[in-house]
Amino acid sequence: MPREFEQARSHKQSDCMNDEQQEISALKPAMAPLRRPVFRALWLALIISGLGSWMHDVGAGWLMATLAPEPVMVSMVQAATLLPVFFLTLPAGALADIVNRRRFLITAQLWMMASAGTLGALTLLGLTNEWILLALTLSMGCGTAMMMPAFSALIPDLVPRAELTAAVTLNSIAFNVTRALGPAVAGTILAVSGPGIVFVVNAISFTAVIWVISRWRDKQPASSLPSERFVGSMRTGLRYARRATELHVVISRGVALFIAMSAPIAFLPLVVKTELQTGPQTYGLLFGCIGAGAVATGLVLPGLRLRYSADKVILLGSFGVVAASVALALIRNVPLLCGAMLLLGASWISAQSTLQVTAQLALPGWVRARGLAIFIASFTGVMALGAVGWGKVADLTSLSTALLISAGAGALGTLLTAGMSLEKISDRDLTPAEPIHEPRLTPGAGDADRGPVLVNVHYEIEPGDADDFVAAMQEVRRVRLRNGSSAWGLFQDWRDERRFTEIFLDQSWLDHLRQSQRITREDRRLVDRARSFHRGTRPPTVTHHVAPRRPQRR
């Protein structure tokens, strides 16, 4: 054999080995969380439960297309699943942050099991009509709404920060593996036995997650302070979200994606039944292609995220969803539509997983479930309202026109929000920090709810630094108000321009203690920057004032 040929073959084998090693190296970060027993067990349970859930969705969509084959009624199935998530996730997030999270998750799973089992029994008895289907789908949506914030907030407690992207992506892979398999299995069962059996199988699948969660024990340290009340917890979550500009960026970037995604998911069963004029096997095949595209992309997504920015991933993913929607509007060839649905799944997991990870990194632990609830509400609200809105457009025009308009709206929204960067969000350190000025007063019995509490922080600032100090204090203002204060102000002494006083108001002494425990290292960095302008011989003086008790009537 000529030497040149041996060298060429050797180089070719070497190149193949390098390519293979690169592929294996790319998969390692994606699989790292599976080395952790609790995450691995929960992940496998999610595959079982997700398989049943996707079978259920296919069965519900097909049953509605049979009972009431109208665009609005078919799209109402998706709306009934998602609208409860929009309205109930904030209360669910508030509960998940203040109650035992394990029991809360088990209760939500039992609720969904009962809803699916009831729908299965009624369908097998021939008693289900379109309104019963919508009512029990709505009940399933309520259970999903209660479960999602608590489960999303659980992930950072199971894996270290470095593996968070991989963990979220693995959950998305589980979600999409079942999306690939569930519809195919459901299509076969629908053709042989009808949707009733599909709903019963889904009810049984919830036992896997219930079993894993019942054996898990939360090891996170509990706060020494009493839990917040439910209404107060919701109010605090909303106050934080209103001031959390990082969360605003994530939601704004996601809205365009959700608008574009709502139409193809809602209309796929109707396209199969009325446009392609085929049966549930084709529906299951196309739905399965969405999951297959997501799984294939999810396996390499953590490696891709090491090379490409979050902004670039979301931009490409959003336009991929737009392109798939256009294909679904115009193409009536099943093999070509399979390719479009593969693109839809790949684009969706890339953009949606990146948004979810960024949302988790934007939130400190004490408010994570509530903040994620607001992110989830934006996602599901746009998807649900979009499904109903596009259904109305389809009634007035056609399915193809509604899909094209939704794609155009998604493309326009993506371009308008492309300048809102996500990269800086993940760089912030939101681990708890030492309190900036620990309150020295310990409330006695019955004093914890006294309030409001007025806190004064006195600074001495050189006149030349005053403008920079005031600018830095605007960041401090955002920290105070975001973490729970109801009012904030900065004042300069009329007679001595060196003296500045910061004031902020907390509703009660207990709320003030909670706020001191909510300080993150990022918050501490912003406050320390403002305090660096202080030129006194001692640190800034802090005083606390509590509203007097009301005199007792005699």
TORRONU-491266 format. One record per residue (C-alpha): x, y, z; residue in three letters. Coordinates in steps of 0.25 Angstrom, whole numbers, padded with zeros to 4 digits, always signed. Layout:
<sites>
XYZALA
...
</sites>
This chain:
<sites>
+0000+0000+0000MET
+0006+0014-0004PRO
+0011+0022+0008ARG
+0002+0034+0003GLU
-0010+0025+0004PHE
-0007+0020+0018GLU
-0005+0035+0022GLN
-0018+0039+0016ALA
-0025+0028+0023ARG
-0018+0031+0036SER
-0022+0046+0035HIS
-0036+0042+0032LYS
-0037+0032+0044GLN
-0031+0043+0053SER
-0041+0053+0048ASP
-0053+0043+0050CYS
-0048+0041+0064MET
-0047+0056+0067ASN
-0061+0058+0062ASP
-0066+0047+0071GLU
-0058+0052+0083GLN
-0064+0066+0080GLN
-0078+0060+0080GLU
-0076+0052+0093ILE
-0070+0065+0099SER
-0082+0073+0095ALA
-0091+0063+0101LEU
-0084+0062+0115LYS
-0089+0076+0120PRO
-0103+0072+0115ALA
-0103+0059+0124MET
-0096+0064+0136ALA
-0109+0066+0145PRO
-0113+0052+0143LEU
-0101+0048+0152ARG
-0109+0053+0164ARG
-0119+0042+0169PRO
-0130+0051+0173VAL
-0130+0059+0159PHE
-0129+0046+0152ARG
-0141+0039+0159ALA
-0149+0052+0157LEU
-0145+0053+0142TRP
-0149+0038+0139LEU
-0162+0040+0146ALA
-0165+0053+0138LEU
-0163+0044+0125ILE
-0174+0035+0130ILE
-0183+0046+0134SER
-0180+0054+0122GLY
-0183+0042+0113LEU
-0197+0041+0119GLY
-0199+0056+0118SER
-0196+0057+0103TRP
-0205+0045+0100MET
-0216+0053+0108HIS
-0214+0065+0100ASP
-0214+0058+0087VAL
-0227+0050+0091GLY
-0234+0063+0096ALA
-0230+0071+0083GLY
-0235+0059+0074TRP
-0248+0057+0083LEU
-0251+0072+0081MET
-0249+0071+0066ALA
-0259+0060+0066THR
-0269+0066+0075LEU
-0268+0080+0070ALA
-0259+0082+0058PRO
-0259+0097+0058GLU
-0246+0105+0059PRO
-0251+0113+0071VAL
-0255+0100+0079MET
-0242+0092+0075VAL
-0234+0104+0080SER
-0242+0105+0093MET
-0235+0092+0097VAL
-0222+0099+0097GLN
-0228+0111+0104ALA
-0234+0103+0115ALA
-0221+0096+0118THR
-0213+0109+0118LEU
-0222+0120+0123LEU
-0223+0114+0137PRO
-0207+0115+0137VAL
-0208+0130+0134PHE
-0218+0133+0145PHE
-0213+0123+0156LEU
-0198+0123+0155THR
-0196+0135+0164LEU
-0205+0130+0175PRO
-0198+0116+0173ALA
-0184+0123+0173GLY
-0188+0130+0186ALA
-0192+0117+0193LEU
-0179+0110+0188ALA
-0170+0120+0194ASP
-0177+0120+0208ILE
-0182+0105+0210VAL
-0176+0092+0210ASN
-0172+0090+0195ARG
-0172+0075+0195ARG
-0186+0074+0200ARG
-0191+0085+0191PHE
-0186+0077+0179LEU
-0192+0064+0183ILE
-0205+0071+0185THR
-0205+0077+0171ALA
-0201+0063+0165GLN
-0213+0057+0172LEU
-0222+0067+0166TRP
-0218+0065+0152MET
-0219+0050+0154MET
-0233+0051+0159ALA
-0237+0060+0147SER
-0231+0051+0136ALA
-0237+0039+0143GLY
-0251+0045+0143THR
-0250+0049+0128LEU
-0246+0035+0125GLY
-0257+0029+0132ALA
-0268+0038+0126LEU
-0262+0036+0112THR
-0262+0021+0113LEU
-0277+0022+0118LEU
-0280+0031+0106GLY
-0284+0043+0114LEU
-0274+0053+0110THR
-0278+0065+0101ASN
-0270+0077+0097GLU
-0274+0085+0110TRP
-0270+0073+0119ILE
-0257+0072+0112LEU
-0254+0087+0113LEU
-0258+0087+0128ALA
-0249+0075+0131LEU
-0238+0080+0123THR
-0239+0093+0130LEU
-0238+0085+0143SER
-0225+0079+0138MET
-0220+0093+0135GLY
-0222+0097+0149CYS
-0214+0086+0154GLY
-0203+0089+0144THR
-0204+0104+0149ALA
-0202+0100+0163MET
-0190+0091+0160MET
-0182+0099+0150MET
-0176+0110+0159PRO
-0172+0100+0170ALA
-0166+0090+0161PHE
-0158+0101+0153SER
-0153+0107+0166ALA
-0149+0093+0171LEU
-0138+0091+0160ILE
-0127+0100+0165PRO
-0128+0093+0179ASP
-0125+0080+0172LEU
-0113+0084+0164VAL
-0101+0094+0165PRO
-0102+0107+0157ARG
-0092+0102+0147ALA
-0102+0091+0143GLU
-0114+0099+0143LEU
-0115+0101+0128THR
-0113+0086+0126ALA
-0123+0082+0136ALA
-0134+0091+0130VAL
-0130+0086+0116THR
-0131+0071+0121LEU
-0145+0074+0126ASN
-0148+0080+0113SER
-0143+0068+0106ILE
-0151+0059+0115ALA
-0163+0068+0112PHE
-0160+0066+0097ASN
-0156+0051+0097VAL
-0170+0049+0102THR
-0175+0059+0092ARG
-0169+0050+0081ALA
-0174+0037+0087LEU
-0187+0041+0094GLY
-0194+0046+0081PRO
-0190+0033+0073ALA
-0195+0024+0084VAL
-0207+0032+0086ALA
-0210+0032+0071GLY
-0210+0017+0071THR
-0218+0016+0084ILE
-0228+0025+0078LEU
-0230+0017+0065ALA
-0232+0004+0073VAL
-0239+0008+0086SER
-0243+0023+0086GLY
-0239+0034+0095PRO
-0244+0029+0108GLY
-0233+0019+0110ILE
-0223+0030+0107VAL
-0229+0038+0118PHE
-0228+0027+0128VAL
-0213+0024+0124VAL
-0210+0038+0127ASN
-0217+0037+0141ALA
-0208+0025+0144ILE
-0195+0032+0140SER
-0196+0043+0151PHE
-0192+0032+0161THR
-0178+0032+0157ALA
-0175+0047+0160VAL
-0184+0046+0173ILE
-0175+0034+0178TRP
-0162+0041+0175VAL
-0166+0054+0181ILE
-0171+0047+0194SER
-0158+0041+0196ARG
-0150+0054+0194TRP
-0146+0063+0206ARG
-0143+0078+0204ASP
-0129+0081+0210LYS
-0130+0096+0209GLN
-0128+0104+0222PRO
-0141+0109+0227ALA
-0143+0124+0231SER
-0143+0127+0246SER
-0155+0137+0243LEU
-0169+0133+0242PRO
-0174+0130+0228SER
-0181+0141+0220GLU
-0196+0142+0220ARG
-0202+0138+0206PHE
-0207+0151+0202VAL
-0195+0158+0207GLY
-0186+0148+0199SER
-0194+0151+0186MET
-0192+0166+0189ARG
-0177+0164+0191THR
-0176+0156+0178GLY
-0183+0166+0170LEU
-0175+0177+0176ARG
-0162+0170+0173TYR
-0166+0167+0159ALA
-0170+0181+0156ARG
-0156+0186+0160ARG
-0148+0174+0154ALA
-0144+0180+0141THR
-0136+0167+0137GLU
-0149+0159+0138LEU
-0156+0170+0129HIS
-0145+0167+0119VAL
-0148+0152+0119VAL
-0163+0153+0118ILE
-0162+0164+0107SER
-0152+0155+0098ARG
-0162+0143+0101GLY
-0175+0149+0096VAL
-0171+0150+0082ALA
-0167+0135+0082LEU
-0180+0131+0089PHE
-0189+0139+0079ILE
-0182+0131+0068ALA
-0183+0118+0075MET
-0198+0118+0079SER
-0204+0117+0065ALA
-0197+0104+0060PRO
-0199+0097+0073ILE
-0214+0100+0073ALA
-0217+0098+0059PHE
-0209+0085+0056LEU
-0220+0075+0059PRO
-0230+0083+0050LEU
-0219+0084+0039VAL
-0218+0069+0039VAL
-0233+0066+0040LYS
-0238+0077+0030THR
-0227+0081+0021GLU
-0219+0068+0020LEU
-0232+0059+0022GLN
-0224+0048+0029THR
-0226+0042+0043GLY
-0220+0042+0057PRO
-0207+0034+0052GLN
-0203+0046+0044THR
-0206+0055+0055TYR
-0198+0047+0065GLY
-0186+0046+0054LEU
-0186+0061+0052LEU
-0187+0064+0067PHE
-0176+0054+0070GLY
-0167+0061+0060CYS
-0168+0074+0068ILE
-0163+0066+0080GLY
-0152+0059+0072ALA
-0147+0072+0067GLY
-0146+0077+0081ALA
-0139+0065+0087VAL
-0129+0065+0076ALA
-0126+0080+0079THR
-0127+0078+0094GLY
-0115+0068+0094LEU
-0106+0078+0089VAL
-0112+0091+0094LEU
-0103+0092+0106PRO
-0091+0091+0098GLY
-0096+0101+0088LEU
-0099+0111+0099ARG
-0084+0111+0103LEU
-0081+0116+0089ARG
-0093+0125+0085TYR
-0099+0136+0093SER
-0113+0135+0099ALA
-0118+0146+0090ASP
-0113+0139+0078LYS
-0120+0126+0082VAL
-0133+0133+0084ILE
-0133+0141+0071LEU
-0130+0128+0063LEU
-0140+0120+0071GLY
-0151+0131+0069SER
-0149+0132+0054PHE
-0149+0116+0053GLY
-0163+0116+0059VAL
-0167+0127+0049VAL
-0162+0119+0038ALA
-0169+0106+0042ALA
-0182+0113+0044SER
-0181+0118+0030VAL
-0178+0104+0025ALA
-0191+0099+0032LEU
-0199+0110+0026ALA
-0194+0107+0012LEU
-0190+0092+0011ILE
-0200+0080+0009ARG
-0189+0069+0008ASN
-0188+0060+0020VAL
-0172+0057+0018PRO
-0169+0072+0016LEU
-0178+0076+0028LEU
-0170+0066+0036CYS
-0158+0074+0033GLY
-0165+0087+0037ALA
-0169+0081+0050MET
-0155+0076+0053LEU
-0151+0091+0051LEU
-0162+0095+0060LEU
-0158+0086+0072GLY
-0143+0090+0070ALA
-0146+0105+0070SER
-0155+0104+0081TRP
-0146+0097+0091ILE
-0134+0106+0088SER
-0142+0118+0091ALA
-0151+0114+0102GLN
-0140+0107+0110SER
-0131+0119+0109THR
-0142+0128+0114LEU
-0145+0119+0125GLN
-0131+0118+0130VAL
-0129+0133+0129THR
-0142+0135+0137ALA
-0137+0126+0148GLN
-0123+0133+0148LEU
-0131+0146+0149ALA
-0138+0143+0162LEU
-0132+0141+0177PRO
-0137+0128+0184GLY
-0146+0136+0194TRP
-0155+0140+0182VAL
-0152+0130+0171ARG
-0165+0123+0171ALA
-0173+0136+0170ARG
-0164+0142+0160GLY
-0165+0129+0151LEU
-0180+0129+0153ALA
-0180+0142+0146ILE
-0171+0138+0135PHE
-0180+0125+0133ILE
-0193+0134+0133ALA
-0187+0142+0122SER
-0184+0130+0114PHE
-0197+0122+0116THR
-0205+0135+0115GLY
-0200+0139+0102VAL
-0201+0125+0097MET
-0215+0123+0102ALA
-0220+0137+0097LEU
-0212+0135+0084GLY
-0219+0122+0082ALA
-0233+0128+0083VAL
-0230+0140+0075GLY
-0224+0132+0064TRP
-0236+0123+0064GLY
-0245+0135+0062LYS
-0236+0140+0051VAL
-0237+0126+0045ALA
-0252+0127+0046ASP
-0252+0140+0038LEU
-0242+0136+0028THR
-0235+0122+0027SER
-0225+0114+0035LEU
-0214+0117+0025SER
-0217+0132+0027THR
-0217+0131+0042ALA
-0204+0124+0042LEU
-0197+0134+0033LEU
-0202+0146+0041ILE
-0197+0139+0054SER
-0183+0137+0047ALA
-0183+0151+0043GLY
-0186+0156+0057ALA
-0176+0147+0063GLY
-0165+0152+0053ALA
-0168+0167+0056LEU
-0168+0165+0071GLY
-0155+0158+0070THR
-0148+0169+0062LEU
-0154+0180+0072LEU
-0148+0173+0084THR
-0135+0168+0079ALA
-0128+0180+0085GLY
-0132+0175+0099MET
-0119+0167+0104SER
-0120+0155+0113LEU
-0105+0153+0114GLU
-0103+0162+0127LYS
-0114+0155+0134ILE
-0107+0142+0137SER
-0094+0149+0142ASP
-0101+0154+0154ARG
-0098+0147+0168ASP
-0112+0146+0175LEU
-0107+0137+0186THR
-0111+0142+0200PRO
-0101+0153+0206ALA
-0099+0158+0221GLU
-0109+0169+0224PRO
-0104+0183+0221ILE
-0109+0188+0235HIS
-0114+0177+0244GLU
-0126+0183+0252PRO
-0121+0182+0267ARG
-0135+0183+0273LEU
-0142+0169+0275THR
-0157+0170+0275PRO
-0163+0165+0288GLY
-0176+0157+0289ALA
-0187+0164+0280GLY
-0177+0174+0275ASP
-0174+0166+0262ALA
-0186+0172+0254ASP
-0184+0186+0259ARG
-0182+0196+0248GLY
-0179+0203+0240PRO
-0164+0204+0242VAL
-0157+0216+0237LEU
-0142+0214+0235VAL
-0132+0226+0234ASN
-0118+0224+0228VAL
-0109+0237+0230HIS
-0098+0240+0220TYR
-0087+0250+0219GLU
-0083+0253+0205ILE
-0073+0263+0199GLU
-0080+0273+0190PRO
-0072+0269+0178GLY
-0077+0254+0179ASP
-0092+0258+0181ALA
-0096+0256+0167ASP
-0090+0242+0166ASP
-0095+0238+0180PHE
-0109+0242+0176VAL
-0108+0234+0163ALA
-0103+0222+0171ALA
-0114+0223+0181MET
-0124+0221+0170GLN
-0120+0207+0169GLU
-0121+0206+0184VAL
-0135+0211+0183ARG
-0138+0200+0173ARG
-0132+0190+0183VAL
-0141+0195+0195ARG
-0154+0195+0187LEU
-0152+0182+0180ARG
-0149+0175+0193ASN
-0161+0180+0200GLY
-0161+0194+0205SER
-0173+0202+0202SER
-0167+0216+0201ALA
-0153+0222+0199TRP
-0147+0236+0199GLY
-0133+0243+0199LEU
-0132+0257+0205PHE
-0121+0267+0207GLN
-0119+0275+0219ASP
-0123+0290+0216TRP
-0112+0296+0225ARG
-0101+0286+0223ASP
-0100+0281+0208GLU
-0091+0270+0212ARG
-0101+0262+0220ARG
-0111+0253+0213PHE
-0122+0244+0219THR
-0128+0232+0212GLU
-0141+0228+0218ILE
-0149+0215+0214PHE
-0162+0210+0220LEU
-0166+0196+0223ASP
-0180+0191+0227GLN
-0176+0184+0240SER
-0164+0180+0248TRP
-0165+0166+0243LEU
-0165+0171+0229ASP
-0153+0179+0232HIS
-0146+0167+0237LEU
-0149+0159+0225ARG
-0144+0170+0216GLN
-0131+0170+0223SER
-0130+0155+0220GLN
-0133+0156+0205ARG
-0120+0164+0202ILE
-0112+0157+0191THR
-0098+0159+0188ARG
-0102+0167+0175GLU
-0111+0176+0184ASP
-0099+0177+0194ARG
-0090+0182+0183ARG
-0100+0193+0179LEU
-0101+0198+0193VAL
-0087+0197+0196ASP
-0084+0206+0184ARG
-0093+0216+0189ALA
-0087+0215+0203ARG
-0073+0217+0197SER
-0076+0232+0195PHE
-0078+0233+0210HIS
-0067+0242+0216ARG
-0070+0241+0231GLY
-0061+0236+0242THR
-0070+0225+0245ARG
-0080+0217+0236PRO
-0093+0223+0232PRO
-0102+0224+0244THR
-0115+0216+0244VAL
-0127+0219+0252THR
-0140+0211+0253HIS
-0154+0217+0257HIS
-0166+0209+0259VAL
-0180+0215+0259ALA
-0186+0216+0274PRO
-0196+0207+0279ARG
-0210+0212+0278ARG
-0215+0216+0292PRO
-0225+0206+0298GLN
-0239+0211+0300ARG
-0244+0212+0314ARG
</sites>
